[in-house]
Amino acid sequence: MKRKRRVILGILVALALVAGLLGGVYYLITNYRIDPDKIIVEGNKHYSSKEITEMVMDGPLGDNSLILSWKYKNKKITDVPFVDSISVSVTGNDSIRITVFEKALAGYVKYLDRYIYFDKDGYVVESSSVKTEGIPQVTGIDFSSVEIGKKLGSGEGDYFSRTLDITKLMSKYDLNVDKIYFHDEGEITLYFGNVRVSLGNDQTHIEDKVMDLPFFLENLEGKSGVLNMEEYDEIGGMYVFKSDTN
């Protein structure tokens, strides 16, 4: 009789544990379901917020905030071009913040109607038919072949790290450069629409020159020509603009 009671008690305990587990799962599923209108995506440039959200919320329980925060805790991404890692944080039971850390792209070159993106060391990150806004085209670099994961170009010089330095300066001073051209002797020309800015090869004062650019470009809007900034003017930033119509 006692043995029978122990068996029954054991069954009841087991059922209680199962019921508790199912109750916990039900609570997890129903109370942490994400509201699509309460998703914040930040850090993405190449992909839209909708595309990032669809990537992250794919799979079983992909609409559960707790599951996603556990699944994407500074997760390295290997199967999505341009994305280095993604992190998801819970901002409320039904809301999340998705932070995208994209690969540090220095620039791109055109090759066979493709946009070839490379990093600061010149390694090819991705080949795409899509042009990413905010990433400048780089010309004047010699290369004969393109392979993802391999270094681009056979030319000498630190063009790639210099490209990234310029890209960072453009972002710092809220400038959108269309193209960076490296001349044979290392001189740099920046293209902003129809305005070309000749920076020369003086790397010491490059930020000082770039810092003056927003003022000059604002006054040169709608014009076409060359702004000569090869020699740094420490006193007043007086540089010569030569119009193409002259």
Stockholm file with secondary structure:
# STOCKHOLM 1.0

chainA/1-246         MKRKRRVILGILVALALVAGLLGGVYYLITNYRIDPDKIIVEGNKHYSSKEITEMVMDGPLGDNSLILSWKYKNKKITDVPFVDSISVSVTGNDSIRITVFEKALAGYVKYLDRYIYFDKDGYVVESSSVKTEGIPQVTGIDFSSVEIGKKLGSGEGDYFSRTLDITKLMSKYDLNVDKIYFHDEGEITLYFGNVRVSLGNDQTHIEDKVMDLPFFLENLEGKSGVLNMEEYDEIGGMYVFKSDTN
#=GR chainA/1-246 SS CHHHHHHHHHHHHHHHHHHHHHHHHHHHHHHSBCCGGGEEEESCSSSCHHHHHHHHTCSTTTTBHHHHHHHTSSEECSSSTTEEEEEEEEEETTEEEEEEEECCCCEEEEETTEEEEECTTCBEEEEESSCCTTCCEEESCCCSCCCTTSBCCCCCSCHHHHHHHHHHHHHHTTCCCCEEEECTTSCEEEEETTEEEEEETCCTTHHHHHHHHHHHHHHTTTCCEEEECSSCCTTTCCCEEEETTC
#=GC SS_cons         CHHHHHHHHHHHHHHHHHHHHHHHHHHHHHHSBCCGGGEEEESCSSSCHHHHHHHHTCSTTTTBHHHHHHHTSSEECSSSTTEEEEEEEEEETTEEEEEEEECCCCEEEEETTEEEEECTTCBEEEEESSCCTTCCEEESCCCSCCCTTSBCCCCCSCHHHHHHHHHHHHHHTTCCCCEEEECTTSCEEEEETTEEEEEETCCTTHHHHHHHHHHHHHHTTTCCEEEECSSCCTTTCCCEEEETTC
//
